[in-house]
Amino acid sequence: MKNKLLLLSLVIFGLLLGGCSSKREAVGNDDQIIVVADSSNYSQLEGTLLMVLSKTIYTPQAENLFRLRRINVEELPKFNKWKNILIISPLDTKTPTTKYIKSILDSNVLSLVKSGKEFNFIKKDLWAWHQMVLIATAPTIEDLKNDLLRNNENILYYYKKASDERMKARMFKPEFENKALADSLLKKHGWTMYVQADFRLAIDSSKANFVWLRRAMNTDMERWIFVKWWDNASPAMLSEDSVETLRNKITSEFYVTPDSSAHVEIADNYLVKKEVNFNGRFAIFTQGLWRMSDKSMGGPFVNYLFYDKAQKRVYMLDGSIYAPKYYKKEIIQQVDVMLHTFKTADEIKAEKEKKNK
């Protein structure tokens, strides 16, 4: 991927539509992708693009990760400051978008595309700051469809990561941080994360190896984060099957109504599990819905289970929200972004040593 970025940085130097001196912050909605494609090609690609980029998550409302808006290449000067842009066309047509792609990719790159060795190229901050531009092309429309499906996880990751980075830039500022709480977690437990100022410590148990952070308690937009860890653990604990058992055991103990009549559990529907890279570690990612055991309330959650070799610990990081009156895609994303700020004491030490070299 590094080679692709370097390659595109070189060939895209001659792109039209503005230079670095006039860059401003990218505009538009985080969940909208401007698709530069000719109508004839888009009619054949739309179904595949929706399958790849407009995946549905249930919160429990059905919400799409991204929405697509097609424009012609002639309209690009009006939209080149948008946050997310996809320029897509096969090489075997004479459409304006194909001609545009051929004009910005040099002959060596085009040869790689024609041979099937390359398919997509990404460029960040091309015309605006915090912008993601992806160029996707292939010899034929069928090749392009196949490449989109084969690389669907990576393509979605590019745009999701860019969205997460923009959200992180908005959320994580010194004036919004509960630094004292973050520092106390590091000192007491050997790990920390960015904690927003309005999060409160609900449970902090060294005996149970469990920390629970809550925001906006007992309101209609509550957020929960818990960190649970097992010392002297084995990576053998990491399996998709173990997540439900472990999480339900934790929440049945700590996420309980005041009268102990009900507790939080994982709901039966819309559960997604997959292997992911969590801050450089192999992890089991789980996304789904939680509910009270008496079915009185519920909402979405995200969960990561991973092993830290240096500490010989297995960690479970979990974020949940309760916001019955609101769309929840962006709120659960905020919680997810917070979870990704997790660092152990060893990681912080290594970063400081690297910085001081």
DOTI-364356 format. One record per residue: residue in three letters; x negated, y, z of N, C-alpha, C in turn. Coordinates in steps of 0.02 Angstrom, whole numbers, padded with zeros to 5 digits, always signed. Atoms other than C-alpha are relative to their C-alpha. Layout:
REM residues N
ALAXYZXYZXYZ ...
//
This chain:
REM residues 357
MET-00041-00060+00000+00000+00000+00000-00043+00063+00000 LYS+00044-00058-00002-00145+00118+00037-00024+00017-00071 ASN+00022-00011+00068-00206+00095-00142+00054+00032-00042 LYS-00055-00030+00037-00034+00135-00209+00007+00074+00016 LEU-00007-00069-00021-00027+00295-00108-00054+00043-00032 LEU+00055-00036+00030-00198+00348-00169+00011+00008-00074 LEU-00011-00001+00072-00156+00303-00348+00054+00051-00018 LEU-00054-00046+00016+00006+00399-00345-00020+00071+00015 SER+00023-00068-00016-00077+00548-00262-00039+00029-00058 LEU+00039-00024+00056-00192+00558-00412+00043+00013-00062 VAL-00038-00007+00062-00069+00530-00553+00056+00049+00007 ILE-00057-00043-00009+00066+00635-00477-00020+00073+00005 PHE+00026-00068-00007-00046+00788-00466+00030+00046-00053 GLY-00026-00041+00055+00022+00846-00632+00075+00006-00002 LEU-00073-00005+00000+00204+00833-00581+00022+00073-00003 LEU-00027-00067+00007+00311+00981-00621+00032+00022+00066 LEU-00047-00021-00053+00419+01081-00502-00032+00021+00065 GLY+00022-00031-00062+00316+01176-00378-00063-00027+00028 GLY+00063+00020-00030+00155+01169-00281+00002+00002+00075 CYS+00004+00006-00073+00095+01147-00103+00011+00067+00035 SER-00004-00065-00033+00088+01334-00068+00071+00021+00016 SER-00069-00020-00010+00277+01348-00078+00041-00051+00039 LYS-00036+00053-00034+00321+01195+00025+00037+00027+00061 ARG-00041-00014-00059+00460+01210+00152+00025-00066+00028 GLU-00028+00060-00029+00548+01087+00264+00053-00029-00047 ALA-00048+00033+00043+00649+00960+00166+00071+00012+00025 VAL-00069-00015-00018+00837+00987+00162+00044-00061-00016 GLY-00047+00054+00013+00991+00878+00150+00009-00045+00061 ASN-00013+00046-00055+01059+00740+00259-00051-00056+00001 ASP+00049+00054-00008+00943+00607+00328+00023-00064-00034 ASP-00025+00064+00026+01056+00469+00264+00023+00005-00073 GLN-00018-00007+00071+01076+00533+00085-00063-00007-00043 ILE+00055+00009+00047+00962+00477-00057+00022+00028-00068 ILE-00012-00026+00067+00958+00579-00218-00031-00048-00050 VAL+00024+00049+00048+00944+00451-00358-00004+00033-00069 VAL+00011-00029+00066+00869+00521-00518+00002-00057-00051 ALA-00009+00056+00048+00934+00404-00654+00050+00021-00053 ASP-00047-00013+00053+01022+00414-00820+00063-00042+00011 SER-00064+00032-00014+01205+00367-00814+00004-00070-00029 SER-00004+00066+00031+01185+00221-00934-00038-00053+00040 ASN+00038+00047-00041+01051+00140-00827+00030-00007+00070 TYR-00026+00002-00068+01131+00186-00662+00062-00046+00005 SER-00059+00043-00001+01292+00096-00709-00020-00073+00008 GLN+00024+00069-00007+01189-00064-00718-00038-00011+00065 LEU+00041+00006-00060+01082-00028-00565+00038+00014+00065 GLU-00035-00025-00059+01212+00044-00446+00015-00056+00050 GLY-00017+00054-00046+01270-00122-00374-00060-00025+00039 THR+00061+00023-00033+01093-00177-00336-00026+00052+00049 LEU+00023-00053-00044+01046-00008-00262+00043+00005+00063 LEU-00044-00002-00058+01198-00009-00149-00014-00059+00046 MET+00016+00060-00039+01154-00185-00093-00063+00011+00042 VAL+00064-00009-00033+00977-00131-00049+00001+00058+00050 LEU+00007-00061-00040+01000+00045+00022+00062+00018+00041 SER-00062-00019-00036+01182+00058+00079+00025-00058+00043 LYS-00020+00055-00043+01181-00091+00195+00044+00026+00057 THR-00049-00019-00052+01321-00088+00322-00024-00023+00068 ILE+00009+00019-00069+01292-00086+00508+00065+00013+00036 TYR-00063-00005-00036+01434-00107+00631-00013+00026+00070 THR+00016-00034-00062+01440+00009+00781+00056+00010+00051 PRO-00023+00053+00045+01578-00065+00785+00031+00027-00065 GLN-00022-00025+00064+01637+00052+00646-00050-00022-00054 ALA+00045+00016+00056+01566+00004+00476-00032+00065-00024 GLU+00037-00060+00021+01431+00134+00437-00057-00022-00046 ASN+00054+00016+00048+01310+00134+00289-00065+00033+00021 LEU+00065-00029-00018+01125+00159+00320-00015+00061-00043 PHE+00012-00057+00044+01109+00271+00167+00056+00007-00051 ARG-00048-00015+00052+01225+00355+00043-00039+00023-00062 LEU+00035-00016+00062+01176+00376-00140+00036+00054-00039 ARG-00028-00051+00044+01202+00527-00251-00042+00003-00063 ARG+00038+00001+00062+01151+00511-00433-00001+00070-00032 ILE+00006-00061+00040+01085+00659-00533-00039-00017-00063 ASN+00041+00006+00060+01012+00677-00707-00069+00031+00013 VAL+00067-00025-00012+00826+00712-00719-00005+00075-00012 GLU+00000-00072+00012+00864+00886-00787+00021+00040+00062 GLU-00023-00033-00061+00942+00926-00618-00051-00003+00056 LEU+00048+00010-00053+00788+00878-00519-00027+00066+00030 PRO+00024-00062-00031+00726+01059-00498+00048+00028+00054 LYS-00048-00022-00050+00886+01092-00398-00002-00042+00064 PHE-00003+00047-00056+00860+00942-00285-00070-00023+00023 ASN+00067+00026-00016+00671+00924-00272-00023+00017+00071 LYS+00017-00013-00071+00672+00989-00092+00040-00046+00046 TRP-00041+00045-00041+00792+00851-00034-00045-00048+00040 LYS+00040+00044-00044+00732+00734+00105-00017-00066-00033 ASN+00010+00066+00029+00753+00571+00010+00015+00002-00075 ILE-00008-00001+00072+00727+00553-00178-00023-00067-00028 LEU+00018+00060+00036+00724+00398-00288+00004+00014-00075 ILE+00002-00009+00072+00670+00414-00470-00006-00069-00031 ILE-00002+00070+00022+00715+00254-00561+00023-00008-00072 SER-00019+00015+00069+00720+00190-00740-00046-00054-00027 PRO+00045+00049+00033+00653+00043-00843-00040+00035-00054 LEU+00045-00029+00050+00516+00074-00970+00023-00010-00072 ASP-00017+00018+00070+00603-00001-01122+00059+00040-00027 THR-00053-00043+00027+00729+00139-01147-00030+00067-00021 LYS+00022-00067+00022+00716+00311-01226+00038+00055+00035 THR-00039-00048-00038+00818+00398-01093-00046+00054+00030 PRO+00040-00054-00029+00760+00564-01015-00038-00021+00063 THR+00035+00021-00061+00717+00481-00849-00059-00045-00016 THR+00056+00042+00021+00610+00349-00934-00057+00043-00027 LYS+00052-00044+00027+00518+00485-01030-00034+00039+00056 TYR+00028-00037-00056+00493+00581-00868-00049-00044+00039 ILE+00044+00046-00037+00420+00429-00778-00064-00013-00039 LYS+00060+00012+00041+00303+00394-00924-00046+00061-00001 SER+00040-00061+00001+00246+00575-00919-00040+00011+00064 ILE+00034-00013-00064+00194+00569-00736-00044-00059+00023 LEU+00043+00057-00016+00113+00396-00730-00050-00009-00055 ASP+00050+00004+00053-00052+00378-00821+00001-00070-00032 SER-00003+00061+00040-00087+00238-00945-00021-00062+00039 ASN+00021+00057-00041-00177+00126-00819+00057-00024+00045 VAL-00056+00017-00044-00028+00132-00701+00056-00033-00041 LEU-00052+00029+00043+00094+00099-00843-00017-00071-00022 SER+00021+00068+00019-00008-00053-00894+00013-00049+00057 LEU-00014+00042-00058+00007-00121-00717+00075-00015+00006 VAL-00072+00010-00003+00195-00095-00723+00022-00049-00053 LYS-00020+00043+00055+00212-00178-00892-00021-00073+00011 SER+00023+00068-00014+00114-00329-00830+00034-00030+00061 GLY-00037+00024-00059+00227-00343-00678-00040+00002+00064 LYS+00042-00003-00060+00087-00306-00553+00021+00056+00047 GLU-00024-00056-00041+00163-00143-00491+00072+00015-00017 PHE-00071-00011+00009+00341-00088-00468+00022+00068+00029 ASN-00021-00063-00030+00363+00057-00347-00059+00037+00029 PHE+00052-00045-00025+00258+00204-00292+00033+00051+00046 ILE-00029-00047-00047+00289+00313-00141-00046+00060+00009 LYS+00037-00061-00013+00236+00490-00105+00038+00041+00052 LYS-00030-00040-00052+00271+00584+00055-00015+00074-00010 ASP+00010-00072-00001+00292+00773+00065-00021+00027-00068 LEU+00020-00020+00067+00279+00794-00123+00020+00072-00015 TRP-00024-00068+00014+00387+00950-00142+00024+00035+00063 ALA-00022-00029-00063+00438+00979+00039-00028-00042+00057 TRP+00025+00037-00058+00381+00930+00213+00053-00049+00025 HIS-00043+00054-00025+00453+00771+00288+00046-00026-00055 GLN-00037+00025+00058+00507+00712+00116-00027-00068-00021 MET+00019+00066+00026+00506+00535+00045+00023-00005-00073 VAL-00015+00009+00071+00495+00514-00144-00025-00069-00021 LEU+00018+00066+00024+00495+00341-00222+00014-00003-00075 ILE-00009+00012+00071+00469+00303-00406+00002-00075-00011 ALA-00008+00072+00013+00533+00132-00460+00010-00010-00075 THR-00007+00014+00071+00509+00064-00635-00024-00071-00013 ALA+00018+00068+00021+00485-00102-00727+00010-00004-00075 PRO-00007+00005+00073+00477-00163-00907+00072+00003-00025 THR-00070+00001+00022+00665-00196-00921+00047+00012+00059 ILE-00050-00011-00052+00825-00163-00825+00008-00062+00044 GLU-00005+00061-00038+00833-00345-00772-00060-00008+00047 ASP+00060+00002-00043+00654-00338-00709+00007+00048+00059 LEU-00009-00051-00052+00699-00182-00612+00048-00024+00054 LYS-00047+00029-00048+00849-00266-00531-00034-00053+00043 ASN+00034+00053-00037+00744-00416-00482-00051+00027+00049 ASP+00049-00030-00044+00607-00308-00411+00033+00035+00060 LEU-00036-00032-00055+00732-00208-00308+00022-00052+00051 LEU-00024+00052-00046+00804-00367-00234-00059-00034+00036 ARG+00058+00034-00029+00634-00448-00206-00035+00044+00052 ASN+00034-00047-00045+00566-00292-00119+00049+00039+00043 ASN-00052-00039-00033+00728-00240-00034-00019+00021+00071 GLU+00019-00018-00068+00657-00245+00143-00050+00057+00002 ASN+00050-00054+00001+00508-00136+00098+00030+00066-00022 ILE-00031-00062+00025+00612-00010+00001+00042+00033+00054 LEU-00041-00026-00054+00735+00009+00143-00044+00027+00056 TYR+00047-00020-00053+00589+00021+00266-00030+00069-00015 TYR+00029-00064+00017+00512+00168+00171+00046+00058+00021 TYR-00047-00055-00014+00668+00275+00187+00019+00002+00074 LYS-00017+00001-00071+00711+00218+00363-00057+00028+00042 LYS+00058-00025-00037+00535+00253+00425-00005+00076-00007 ALA+00002-00073+00010+00540+00427+00348+00054+00034+00041 SER-00054-00027-00041+00708+00458+00433-00019-00001+00073 ASP+00021+00005-00070+00638+00397+00599-00053+00053+00017 GLU+00052-00049-00012+00487+00511+00582+00029+00070+00005 ARG-00032-00066-00004+00598+00662+00549+00037+00007+00067 MET-00035-00002-00063+00704+00618+00700-00048+00007+00058 LYS+00050-00005-00053+00550+00595+00807-00027+00071+00006 ALA+00024-00069+00000+00488+00768+00756+00050+00047+00034 ARG-00052-00042-00031+00654+00843+00811+00007-00014+00075 MET-00014+00020-00069+00669+00746+00974-00058+00010+00047 PHE+00056+00007-00046+00495+00734+01045-00042+00063+00003 LYS+00036-00062-00013+00438+00903+01104-00011+00007+00075 PRO+00017-00003-00072+00354+00943+01271+00057+00027+00044 GLU-00053-00030-00041+00500+01049+01330+00060-00046+00008 PHE-00056+00047-00005+00620+00903+01303-00019-00064+00037 GLU+00026+00063-00028+00515+00773+01395+00002+00000+00076 ASN+00006+00012-00072+00529+00703+01571-00068-00031+00013 LYS+00070+00024-00004+00340+00691+01587-00014-00034+00066 ALA+00013+00029-00066+00341+00653+01773+00024-00072+00003 LEU-00026+00068+00000+00450+00500+01748-00042-00045-00045 ALA+00042+00041+00045+00347+00439+01600-00066-00017+00033 ASP+00064+00012-00034+00187+00458+01702+00008-00050+00057 SER-00011+00046-00056+00261+00366+01851+00008-00072-00025 LEU-00008+00067+00028+00310+00218+01741-00068-00030-00019 LEU+00066+00023+00019+00132+00207+01675-00041-00020+00062 LYS+00039+00013-00061+00055+00216+01849+00025-00061+00037 LYS-00029+00053-00040+00174+00093+01929+00002-00067-00037 HIS-00013+00062+00037+00203-00035+01789-00049-00016-00056 GLY+00049+00014+00053+00062-00016+01662+00027+00009-00070 TRP-00028-00017+00065+00173+00044+01520+00039+00065+00007 THR-00039-00062+00000+00264+00203+01471+00034+00009-00067 MET-00030-00021+00063+00369+00284+01335+00020+00073+00007 TYR-00027-00068-00003+00430+00456+01289+00069-00003+00030 VAL-00065-00002-00034+00575+00495+01406+00029+00070-00007 GLN-00032-00065+00007+00693+00635+01360+00021+00027+00069 ALA-00009-00032-00065+00724+00760+01500+00065-00018+00034 ASP-00065+00014-00031+00906+00712+01527+00012-00073+00014 PHE-00005+00069-00022+00871+00527+01554-00016-00004+00075 ARG+00011+00010-00072+00879+00470+01735-00018-00073+00014 LEU+00020+00067-00020+00801+00321+01821+00055-00032+00042 ALA-00054+00033-00035+00943+00205+01870-00025-00057+00043 ILE+00030+00055-00037+00841+00053+01924-00074-00002-00016 ASP+00072+00008+00009+00654+00034+01951-00023-00054+00049 SER+00014+00056-00043+00612-00138+02019-00064-00037-00020 SER+00061+00039+00011+00435-00206+02028+00011-00073+00014 LYS-00015+00070-00017+00505-00364+02106+00032-00036-00059 ALA-00035+00031+00057+00619-00397+01957-00033+00015-00067 ASN+00032-00021+00063+00500-00320+01828+00053+00029-00047 PHE-00057-00028+00039+00646-00214+01767+00007+00074+00014 VAL-00013-00072-00005+00673-00030+01731+00060+00017-00044 TRP-00060-00020+00036+00839+00047+01679+00004+00076-00001 LEU-00007-00072+00010+00851+00224+01609+00069+00015-00029 ARG-00067-00017+00023+01019+00309+01583+00004+00074-00016 ARG-00012-00070+00019+01076+00468+01497+00075+00011-00003 ALA-00071-00019+00001+01244+00556+01519+00043-00054+00032 MET-00036+00052-00035+01307+00433+01648+00075+00015+00006 ASN-00073-00004-00009+01494+00400+01651+00033+00053-00044 THR-00030-00046+00048+01530+00508+01498+00019-00040-00062 ASP-00019+00035+00061+01594+00468+01324-00057+00000-00052 MET+00058+00007+00043+01417+00475+01252-00060-00021+00043 GLU+00053+00024-00045+01310+00371+01368-00051-00042-00038 ARG+00055+00038+00031+01141+00294+01322-00038-00037+00055 TRP+00036+00041-00047+01051+00154+01411-00063-00028-00033 ILE+00061+00034+00022+00873+00091+01393-00025-00043+00057 PHE+00033+00039-00052+00800-00054+01488-00063-00032-00027 VAL+00062+00035+00015+00627-00130+01491-00006-00056+00052 LYS+00009+00059-00043+00606-00305+01561-00063-00036-00023 TRP+00061+00036+00019+00442-00400+01567-00012-00060+00045 TRP+00018+00062-00034+00377-00570+01616-00076-00006+00002 ASP+00072+00005-00008+00200-00584+01685-00024-00072-00012 ASN+00030+00066+00013+00082-00728+01641+00045-00042-00045 ALA-00048+00032+00045+00200-00769+01500-00035-00027-00062 SER+00027+00030+00061+00175-00864+01339+00039+00027-00060 PRO-00035-00021+00060+00214-00807+01162+00051-00051-00024 ALA-00050+00051+00018+00313-00969+01149+00070+00023+00019 MET-00065-00028-00018+00454-00868+01230+00034+00035-00059 LEU-00027-00039+00055+00475-00776+01066+00036-00044-00050 SER-00040+00035+00049+00615-00855+00969+00067+00036-00006 GLU-00064-00033+00010+00776-00790+00894+00053-00029+00047 ASP-00050+00032-00042+00875-00915+00997-00004+00023+00072 SER+00008-00018-00071+00803-00852+01162+00027+00069+00016 VAL-00019-00070-00013+00856-00670+01141+00068+00004+00034 GLU-00067-00004-00031+01041-00695+01179+00000-00026+00071 THR+00002+00028-00067+01005-00805+01329-00033+00047+00049 LEU+00037-00045-00044+00877-00686+01403+00038+00065+00012 ARG-00035-00064-00009+00976-00527+01370+00063-00008+00041 ASN-00062+00010-00039+01140-00597+01437-00016-00012+00074 LYS+00020+00011-00069+01050-00655+01594-00018+00065+00034 ILE+00020-00065-00027+00975-00482+01620+00060+00045+00013 THR-00057-00046-00008+01135-00385+01590+00052-00026+00049 SER-00047+00026-00050+01240-00502+01696-00023+00015+00071 GLU+00027-00018-00067+01125-00456+01841+00000+00075+00012 PHE+00011-00072-00010+01098-00270+01812+00054+00045-00031 TYR-00052-00041+00032+01236-00206+01695+00068-00025+00024 VAL-00060+00027-00033+01382-00240+01813+00043+00058+00023 THR-00046-00051-00025+01537-00140+01858-00008+00007+00076 PRO+00008-00011-00073+01538-00064+02034+00034-00053+00043 ASP-00034+00051-00040+01662-00195+02095-00021-00071-00019 SER+00027+00065+00021+01563-00336+02011+00051-00045-00036 SER-00051+00040+00034+01718-00390+01915-00017-00015-00073 ALA+00018+00010+00070+01635-00377+01743-00073+00020-00011 HIS+00069-00016+00017+01464-00367+01662-00007+00004-00076 VAL+00013-00006+00072+01387-00329+01493-00025-00066-00028 GLU+00023+00060+00035+01362-00470+01369-00002+00015-00075 ILE+00003-00009+00072+01323-00488+01184+00065-00024-00031 ALA-00062+00019+00034+01479-00489+01075-00015-00052-00054 ASP+00008+00056+00047+01508-00630+00951-00014+00023-00071 ASN+00001-00021+00070+01517-00527+00790-00059+00046-00016 TYR+00047-00047+00029+01391-00435+00681-00069-00001+00031 LEU+00066+00006-00030+01233-00500+00763-00052-00013-00055 VAL+00053+00006+00049+01075-00479+00658-00066-00011+00037 LYS+00066+00014-00030+00905-00554+00703-00051-00007-00056 LYS+00054+00009+00049+00741-00544+00610-00068+00013+00033 GLU+00068-00012-00023+00553-00544+00633-00024+00066-00028 VAL+00022-00067+00021+00476-00370+00628-00069+00014+00030 ASN+00061-00027-00029+00317-00274+00663+00020+00056+00047 PHE-00016-00052-00049+00342-00175+00823-00066+00030+00026 ASN+00061-00035-00021+00198-00052+00844-00061-00046-00003 GLY+00057+00043+00010+00075-00179+00776+00005-00069+00031 ARG-00010+00066-00030+00147-00330+00866+00055-00037-00036 PHE-00055+00042+00024+00250-00475+00804+00057+00005+00051 ALA-00057-00007-00045+00425-00453+00876+00062-00030-00031 ILE-00067+00021+00022+00600-00524+00866+00046+00060+00010 PHE-00047-00057-00002+00721-00383+00823+00071-00027-00002 THR-00071+00019-00002+00904-00403+00867+00042+00062+00002 GLN-00046-00056+00001+01043-00283+00825+00071-00028-00001 GLY-00068+00025-00003+01225-00306+00867+00043+00042+00045 LEU-00048-00035-00043+01367-00260+00982-00001-00031+00070 TRP-00010+00024-00068+01381-00272+01171+00073+00012+00019 ARG-00068-00011-00026+01544-00284+01266+00000-00017+00075 MET-00010+00021-00069+01603-00296+01445+00033-00069-00002 SER-00028+00068-00001+01649-00474+01493+00075-00001+00005 ASP-00073-00004-00002+01827-00415+01525+00029+00035-00062 LYS-00019-00031+00064+01831-00337+01348+00025+00072+00007 SER-00026-00068-00013+01864-00164+01422-00037+00054-00040 MET+00039-00050+00037+01727-00072+01324-00057-00035-00036 GLY+00056+00029+00037+01581-00099+01207-00034+00052-00043 GLY+00038-00045+00044+01460-00025+01081-00059-00036-00030 PRO+00058+00031+00033+01301-00056+00981-00062-00003+00044 PHE+00064+00003-00034+01129-00107+01042-00054-00022-00049 VAL+00059+00025+00035+00953-00138+00975-00047-00028+00052 ASN+00040+00036-00048+00829-00255+01055-00064-00026-00033 TYR+00064+00026+00023+00645-00302+01035-00030-00046+00053 LEU+00033+00048-00044+00561-00455+01111-00069-00014-00030 PHE+00067+00009+00026+00371-00464+01094-00049-00018+00056 TYR+00053+00021-00047+00211-00527+01176-00058+00049-00004 ASP+00059-00043-00003+00070-00414+01234-00058-00042+00025 LYS+00056+00045-00014-00092-00513+01229-00044+00026+00056 ALA+00046-00028-00051-00196-00394+01336+00028-00008+00070 GLN-00031+00005-00067-00073-00396+01481+00027-00070+00014 LYS-00031+00066-00006-00014-00575+01451+00072+00005+00025 ARG-00070-00012-00018+00163-00512+01462+00044-00009-00062 VAL-00053-00005+00049+00321-00539+01363+00045+00057+00021 TYR-00042-00058-00013+00422-00379+01350+00066-00007-00039 MET-00063-00011+00035+00604-00353+01308+00018+00074+00008 LEU-00021-00070+00001+00649-00174+01258+00069+00003-00031 ASP-00069+00001+00022+00832-00136+01237+00031+00069+00006 GLY-00036-00063-00002+00936+00017+01193+00073-00010-00019 SER-00071+00006+00012+01125+00029+01202+00033+00068+00005 ILE-00038-00062-00007+01253+00167+01182+00074-00016+00009 TYR-00073+00003-00007+01433+00196+01230+00026+00068-00021 ALA-00024-00064+00027+01514+00331+01123+00063-00014-00041 PRO-00061+00022+00036+01693+00278+01079+00031+00051-00045 LYS-00032-00052+00040+01743+00446+01005-00042+00023-00059 TYR+00048-00027+00049+01595+00466+00888-00025-00055-00047 TYR+00040+00045+00041+01507+00389+00740-00066-00010+00035 LYS+00055+00017-00045+01360+00301+00817-00066-00017-00035 LYS+00060+00019+00036+01232+00266+00680-00060+00043+00021 GLU+00056-00045-00017+01126+00420+00719-00019-00006+00074 ILE+00015+00004-00072+01141+00399+00908-00041-00063+00016 ILE+00038+00062-00013+01081+00218+00907-00070+00006-00032 GLN+00065-00011+00030+00940+00273+00790-00045+00040+00048 GLN+00038-00039-00049+00886+00401+00921-00028-00044+00055 VAL+00022+00047-00052+00877+00264+01052-00056-00045-00028 ASP+00050+00043+00032+00780+00152+00931-00067+00036-00006 VAL+00061-00040+00007+00655+00291+00898-00035+00007+00068 MET+00029-00003-00067+00629+00310+01086-00035-00064+00018 LEU+00031+00064-00015+00593+00125+01104-00068-00007-00034 HIS+00063+00007+00038+00456+00139+00973-00055+00045+00027 THR+00053-00039-00033+00361+00263+01083-00033-00040+00056 PHE+00027+00043-00053+00324+00119+01203-00075-00012-00010 LYS+00072+00014+00001+00139+00102+01247-00021-00030+00067 THR+00028+00028-00061+00042-00001+01372-00059+00042+00022 ALA+00058-00036-00026-00097+00067+01483-00061-00015-00042 ASP+00058+00019+00042-00223-00028+01376+00000+00038-00066 GLU-00004-00037+00063-00161+00056+01217-00017+00073+00010 ILE+00015-00070-00015-00170+00228+01296-00074+00009+00012 LYS+00072-00003-00014-00347+00194+01358-00039-00005-00065 ALA+00035+00009+00064-00401+00134+01185+00006+00063-00043 GLU-00010-00062+00039-00326+00290+01103-00045+00056+00026 LYS+00042-00052-00029-00420+00404+01223-00074-00012-00017 GLU+00069+00016+00016-00584+00312+01193-00015+00015-00073 LYS+00008-00013+00072-00561+00324+01005-00004+00075-00013 LYS-00002-00073+00009-00520+00509+01018-00064+00033+00024 ASN+00061-00030-00030-00676+00545+01123-00065-00019-00036 LYS+00061+00020+00036-00796+00458+01003-00023+00054-00049 
//
